[in-house]
Amino acid sequence: MCALRNTIRSAVAIASFALTAAGSAQTSAPVNVTVDARAATTPFPHFWEQIFGSGRAILSLRQSYRDDLRTVKDVTDFDAVRFQANPPTTSLTSTRSTTAC
């Protein structure tokens, strides 16, 4: 029963993703881009040097995580936090008991 329930959940998730992706796909007219290789250049900003990489955003609900983040901010003075992208059900399935389906 558990295997069947998990298979159905997976099928529903895949179908939902496929329908969402198909609905958002739009065609657009081609765009011409002209690049002047002789034009004056400017430095490329290294935005990745100002970003702190983290785990899932749900971790930020923990007080210990926020305390650690403040400590890192004091030392490194980063500008932003980048969280991992996860499927929408990750936070729900990780809190379920391992003995139940």
Beta strands, then each sheet from edge to edge (+ up, - down):
strand 1: 51-53
strand 2: 80-82
sheet 1: 1+ 2+
end
